[in-house]
Amino acid sequence: MLSGEGATETETAEHPVEAGDTILIPPGELHATRATGSEPLTLLCFFPVADVSSGTKEFASWDETRSAK
């Protein structure tokens, strides 16, 4: 996390995040990250493949994410 505060929800828990934090999401695990503070949450993401578009889908809410599984 580069700046701001937020929460990353996974299938098993919600993890508070803030600037300076690192979080590892295992391959295939549903997750969503959202800002919770008063400033924008800025993320820097790394992926093990060059093109993640075929395996990535953006959802409007965590409920929508969970129902997609």
N, CA, C and O atoms as a GROMACS GRO file, in nm:
protein
  276
    1MET      N    1   0.084  -0.115   0.000
    1MET     CA    2   0.000   0.000   0.000
    1MET      C    3   0.090   0.123   0.000
    1MET      O    4   0.180   0.137   0.084
    2LEU      N    5   0.066   0.210  -0.094
    2LEU     CA    6   0.150   0.329  -0.106
    2LEU      C    7   0.100   0.444  -0.021
    2LEU      O    8   0.179   0.518   0.037
    3SER      N    9  -0.033   0.459  -0.014
    3SER     CA   10  -0.090   0.567   0.068
    3SER      C   11  -0.233   0.534   0.103
    3SER      O   12  -0.298   0.453   0.036
    4GLY      N   13  -0.282   0.597   0.208
    4GLY     CA   14  -0.420   0.580   0.250
    4GLY      C   15  -0.439   0.463   0.345
    4GLY      O   16  -0.344   0.397   0.387
    5GLU      N   17  -0.566   0.439   0.378
    5GLU     CA   18  -0.604   0.329   0.466
    5GLU      C   19  -0.717   0.254   0.400
    5GLU      O   20  -0.797   0.311   0.326
    6GLY      N   21  -0.723   0.123   0.426
    6GLY     CA   22  -0.829   0.045   0.366
    6GLY      C   23  -0.845  -0.090   0.433
    6GLY      O   24  -0.795  -0.115   0.542
    7ALA      N   25  -0.917  -0.177   0.362
    7ALA     CA   26  -0.938  -0.313   0.409
    7ALA      C   27  -0.936  -0.405   0.288
    7ALA      O   28  -0.994  -0.374   0.184
    8THR      N   29  -0.869  -0.517   0.302
    8THR     CA   30  -0.870  -0.622   0.201
    8THR      C   31  -0.951  -0.737   0.257
    8THR      O   32  -0.916  -0.794   0.360
    9GLU      N   33  -1.060  -0.771   0.189
    9GLU     CA   34  -1.143  -0.883   0.229
    9GLU      C   35  -1.105  -1.004   0.146
    9GLU      O   36  -1.090  -0.996   0.024
   10THR      N   37  -1.089  -1.118   0.214
   10THR     CA   38  -1.063  -1.244   0.148
   10THR      C   39  -1.177  -1.340   0.183
   10THR      O   40  -1.272  -1.302   0.252
   11GLU      N   41  -1.168  -1.460   0.136
   11GLU     CA   42  -1.273  -1.557   0.164
   11GLU      C   43  -1.281  -1.594   0.312
   11GLU      O   44  -1.383  -1.646   0.357
   12THR      N   45  -1.175  -1.569   0.387
   12THR     CA   46  -1.172  -1.611   0.527
   12THR      C   47  -1.165  -1.497   0.629
   12THR      O   48  -1.192  -1.520   0.746
   13ALA      N   49  -1.130  -1.376   0.588
   13ALA     CA   50  -1.112  -1.268   0.686
   13ALA      C   51  -1.109  -1.132   0.619
   13ALA      O   52  -1.101  -1.120   0.496
   14GLU      N   53  -1.116  -1.029   0.701
   14GLU     CA   54  -1.095  -0.891   0.656
   14GLU      C   55  -0.965  -0.843   0.720
   14GLU      O   56  -0.945  -0.859   0.840
   15HIS      N   57  -0.878  -0.784   0.639
   15HIS     CA   58  -0.746  -0.742   0.684
   15HIS      C   59  -0.734  -0.590   0.669
   15HIS      O   60  -0.740  -0.540   0.557
   16PRO      N   61  -0.718  -0.515   0.779
   16PRO     CA   62  -0.695  -0.371   0.765
   16PRO      C   63  -0.559  -0.348   0.699
   16PRO      O   64  -0.463  -0.420   0.728
   17VAL      N   65  -0.550  -0.249   0.613
   17VAL     CA   66  -0.425  -0.216   0.544
   17VAL      C   67  -0.402  -0.066   0.549
   17VAL      O   68  -0.497   0.012   0.557
   18GLU      N   69  -0.275  -0.026   0.544
   18GLU     CA   70  -0.239   0.116   0.542
   18GLU      C   71  -0.107   0.131   0.468
   18GLU      O   72  -0.042   0.032   0.434
   19ALA      N   73  -0.069   0.254   0.445
   19ALA     CA   74   0.056   0.283   0.374
   19ALA      C   75   0.171   0.206   0.438
   19ALA      O   76   0.187   0.207   0.560
   20GLY      N   77   0.252   0.140   0.354
   20GLY     CA   78   0.366   0.063   0.401
   20GLY      C   79   0.337  -0.086   0.417
   20GLY      O   80   0.430  -0.165   0.430
   21ASP      N   81   0.209  -0.124   0.416
   21ASP     CA   82   0.174  -0.265   0.431
   21ASP      C   83   0.190  -0.341   0.301
   21ASP      O   84   0.181  -0.285   0.191
   22THR      N   85   0.213  -0.471   0.315
   22THR     CA   86   0.217  -0.565   0.203
   22THR      C   87   0.122  -0.678   0.235
   22THR      O   88   0.114  -0.722   0.350
   23ILE      N   89   0.049  -0.724   0.135
   23ILE     CA   90  -0.042  -0.836   0.155
   23ILE      C   91  -0.026  -0.932   0.037
   23ILE      O   92  -0.016  -0.889  -0.078
   24LEU      N   93  -0.024  -1.060   0.067
   24LEU     CA   94  -0.011  -1.163  -0.036
   24LEU      C   95  -0.143  -1.236  -0.050
   24LEU      O   96  -0.196  -1.289   0.047
   25ILE      N   97  -0.197  -1.238  -0.171
   25ILE     CA   98  -0.321  -1.308  -0.200
   25ILE      C   99  -0.284  -1.434  -0.279
   25ILE      O  100  -0.226  -1.423  -0.387
   26PRO      N  101  -0.314  -1.552  -0.227
   26PRO     CA  102  -0.282  -1.675  -0.300
   26PRO      C  103  -0.356  -1.681  -0.435
   26PRO      O  104  -0.465  -1.625  -0.447
   27PRO      N  105  -0.300  -1.748  -0.534
   27PRO     CA  106  -0.365  -1.759  -0.665
   27PRO      C  107  -0.505  -1.818  -0.652
   27PRO      O  108  -0.526  -1.917  -0.582
   28GLY      N  109  -0.599  -1.755  -0.719
   28GLY     CA  110  -0.736  -1.804  -0.723
   28GLY      C  111  -0.823  -1.764  -0.606
   28GLY      O  112  -0.943  -1.792  -0.607
   29GLU      N  113  -0.766  -1.699  -0.503
   29GLU     CA  114  -0.848  -1.660  -0.388
   29GLU      C  115  -0.926  -1.533  -0.420
   29GLU      O  116  -0.868  -1.432  -0.461
   30LEU      N  117  -1.058  -1.538  -0.401
   30LEU     CA  118  -1.139  -1.418  -0.420
   30LEU      C  119  -1.098  -1.314  -0.316
   30LEU      O  120  -1.075  -1.347  -0.200
   31HIS      N  121  -1.090  -1.190  -0.358
   31HIS     CA  122  -1.055  -1.083  -0.267
   31HIS      C  123  -1.102  -0.950  -0.322
   31HIS      O  124  -1.126  -0.935  -0.442
   32ALA      N  125  -1.114  -0.853  -0.233
   32ALA     CA  126  -1.150  -0.716  -0.270
   32ALA      C  127  -1.081  -0.622  -0.173
   32ALA      O  128  -1.072  -0.651  -0.054
   33THR      N  129  -1.032  -0.509  -0.224
   33THR     CA  130  -0.968  -0.409  -0.140
   33THR      C  131  -1.043  -0.278  -0.159
   33THR      O  132  -1.073  -0.238  -0.271
   34ARG      N  133  -1.072  -0.211  -0.048
   34ARG     CA  134  -1.146  -0.084  -0.054
   34ARG      C  135  -1.084   0.017   0.042
   34ARG      O  136  -1.025  -0.019   0.143
   35ALA      N  137  -1.100   0.143   0.008
   35ALA     CA  138  -1.052   0.251   0.094
   35ALA      C  139  -1.148   0.266   0.212
   35ALA      O  140  -1.269   0.252   0.198
   36THR      N  141  -1.091   0.294   0.330
   36THR     CA  142  -1.172   0.318   0.448
   36THR      C  143  -1.140   0.452   0.512
   36THR      O  144  -1.213   0.496   0.601
   37GLY      N  145  -1.034   0.517   0.469
   37GLY     CA  146  -0.993   0.643   0.529
   37GLY      C  147  -1.046   0.763   0.452
   37GLY      O  148  -1.126   0.749   0.360
   38SER      N  149  -1.000   0.879   0.490
   38SER     CA  150  -1.047   1.003   0.428
   38SER      C  151  -0.968   1.040   0.302
   38SER      O  152  -1.010   1.130   0.229
   39GLU      N  153  -0.856   0.974   0.277
   39GLU     CA  154  -0.779   1.002   0.156
   39GLU      C  155  -0.783   0.880   0.064
   39GLU      O  156  -0.815   0.770   0.109
   40PRO      N  157  -0.751   0.897  -0.064
   40PRO     CA  158  -0.752   0.783  -0.156
   40PRO      C  159  -0.654   0.674  -0.114
   40PRO      O  160  -0.548   0.703  -0.058
   41LEU      N  161  -0.690   0.550  -0.140
   41LEU     CA  162  -0.603   0.437  -0.115
   41LEU      C  163  -0.530   0.406  -0.246
   41LEU      O  164  -0.593   0.383  -0.348
   42THR      N  165  -0.396   0.407  -0.241
   42THR     CA  166  -0.316   0.382  -0.359
   42THR      C  167  -0.242   0.250  -0.340
   42THR      O  168  -0.172   0.230  -0.241
   43LEU      N  169  -0.258   0.159  -0.438
   43LEU     CA  170  -0.198   0.027  -0.431
   43LEU      C  171  -0.094   0.010  -0.540
   43LEU      O  172  -0.104   0.072  -0.646
   44LEU      N  173   0.003  -0.073  -0.515
   44LEU     CA  174   0.098  -0.117  -0.616
   44LEU      C  175   0.089  -0.269  -0.618
   44LEU      O  176   0.121  -0.334  -0.519
   45CYS      N  177   0.044  -0.325  -0.730
   45CYS     CA  178   0.019  -0.470  -0.737
   45CYS      C  179   0.118  -0.537  -0.830
   45CYS      O  180   0.156  -0.483  -0.934
   46PHE      N  181   0.160  -0.656  -0.791
   46PHE     CA  182   0.248  -0.739  -0.873
   46PHE      C  183   0.177  -0.871  -0.900
   46PHE      O  184   0.111  -0.926  -0.812
   47PHE      N  185   0.193  -0.923  -1.021
   47PHE     CA  186   0.130  -1.048  -1.060
   47PHE      C  187   0.237  -1.140  -1.120
   47PHE      O  188   0.334  -1.091  -1.178
   48PRO      N  189   0.221  -1.272  -1.106
   48PRO     CA  190   0.323  -1.365  -1.153
   48PRO      C  191   0.321  -1.390  -1.304
   48PRO      O  192   0.403  -1.466  -1.356
   49VAL      N  193   0.229  -1.325  -1.374
   49VAL     CA  194   0.221  -1.339  -1.520
   49VAL      C  195   0.211  -1.201  -1.581
   49VAL      O  196   0.171  -1.105  -1.515
   50ALA      N  197   0.248  -1.191  -1.708
   50ALA     CA  198   0.249  -1.060  -1.773
   50ALA      C  199   0.108  -1.006  -1.801
   50ALA      O  200   0.087  -0.885  -1.796
   51ASP      N  201   0.013  -1.094  -1.831
   51ASP     CA  202  -0.123  -1.051  -1.866
   51ASP      C  203  -0.223  -1.118  -1.774
   51ASP      O  204  -0.246  -1.239  -1.785
   52VAL      N  205  -0.284  -1.042  -1.684
   52VAL     CA  206  -0.381  -1.098  -1.591
   52VAL      C  207  -0.525  -1.077  -1.637
   52VAL      O  208  -0.618  -1.119  -1.569
   53SER      N  209  -0.543  -1.013  -1.751
   53SER     CA  210  -0.678  -0.977  -1.794
   53SER      C  211  -0.771  -1.096  -1.812
   53SER      O  212  -0.890  -1.085  -1.785
   54SER      N  213  -0.719  -1.211  -1.857
   54SER     CA  214  -0.806  -1.326  -1.878
   54SER      C  215  -0.853  -1.388  -1.746
   54SER      O  216  -0.955  -1.456  -1.745
   55GLY      N  217  -0.781  -1.367  -1.638
   55GLY     CA  218  -0.818  -1.426  -1.511
   55GLY      C  219  -0.865  -1.326  -1.407
   55GLY      O  220  -0.879  -1.360  -1.290
   56THR      N  221  -0.891  -1.202  -1.450
   56THR     CA  222  -0.928  -1.096  -1.358
   56THR      C  223  -1.063  -1.038  -1.396
   56THR      O  224  -1.092  -1.016  -1.513
   57LYS      N  225  -1.146  -1.015  -1.296
   57LYS     CA  226  -1.274  -0.950  -1.317
   57LYS      C  227  -1.298  -0.853  -1.203
   57LYS      O  228  -1.278  -0.887  -1.087
   58GLU      N  229  -1.340  -0.732  -1.237
   58GLU     CA  230  -1.369  -0.633  -1.135
   58GLU      C  231  -1.517  -0.636  -1.101
   58GLU      O  232  -1.602  -0.649  -1.189
   59PHE      N  233  -1.546  -0.625  -0.972
   59PHE     CA  234  -1.683  -0.625  -0.923
   59PHE      C  235  -1.710  -0.495  -0.849
   59PHE      O  236  -1.618  -0.431  -0.799
   60ALA      N  237  -1.837  -0.456  -0.843
   60ALA     CA  238  -1.874  -0.332  -0.777
   60ALA      C  239  -1.875  -0.343  -0.625
   60ALA      O  240  -1.862  -0.242  -0.556
   61SER      N  241  -1.891  -0.463  -0.572
   61SER     CA  242  -1.899  -0.480  -0.428
   61SER      C  243  -1.846  -0.616  -0.387
   61SER      O  244  -1.831  -0.706  -0.470
   62TRP      N  245  -1.817  -0.630  -0.256
   62TRP     CA  246  -1.771  -0.758  -0.204
   62TRP      C  247  -1.881  -0.862  -0.218
   62TRP      O  248  -1.852  -0.978  -0.248
   63ASP      N  249  -2.006  -0.824  -0.196
   63ASP     CA  250  -2.117  -0.919  -0.210
   63ASP      C  251  -2.122  -0.974  -0.353
   63ASP      O  252  -2.145  -1.094  -0.373
   64GLU      N  253  -2.101  -0.888  -0.451
   64GLU     CA  254  -2.099  -0.933  -0.592
   64GLU      C  255  -1.980  -1.025  -0.615
   64GLU      O  256  -1.993  -1.123  -0.688
   65THR      N  257  -1.867  -0.995  -0.555
   65THR     CA  258  -1.748  -1.080  -0.568
   65THR      C  259  -1.775  -1.218  -0.512
   65THR      O  260  -1.745  -1.318  -0.577
   66ARG      N  261  -1.831  -1.225  -0.392
   66ARG     CA  262  -1.857  -1.353  -0.328
   66ARG      C  263  -1.961  -1.436  -0.403
   66ARG      O  264  -1.950  -1.559  -0.406
   67SER      N  265  -2.060  -1.374  -0.461
   67SER     CA  266  -2.163  -1.449  -0.532
   67SER      C  267  -2.113  -1.503  -0.666
   67SER      O  268  -2.179  -1.588  -0.726
   68ALA      N  269  -1.999  -1.454  -0.714
   68ALA     CA  270  -1.944  -1.499  -0.843
   68ALA      C  271  -1.875  -1.634  -0.832
   68ALA      O  272  -1.850  -1.700  -0.933
   69LYS      N  273  -1.844  -1.676  -0.711
   69LYS     CA  274  -1.769  -1.801  -0.693
   69LYS      C  275  -1.854  -1.923  -0.720
   69LYS      O  276  -1.806  -2.035  -0.709
   0.00000   0.00000   0.00000
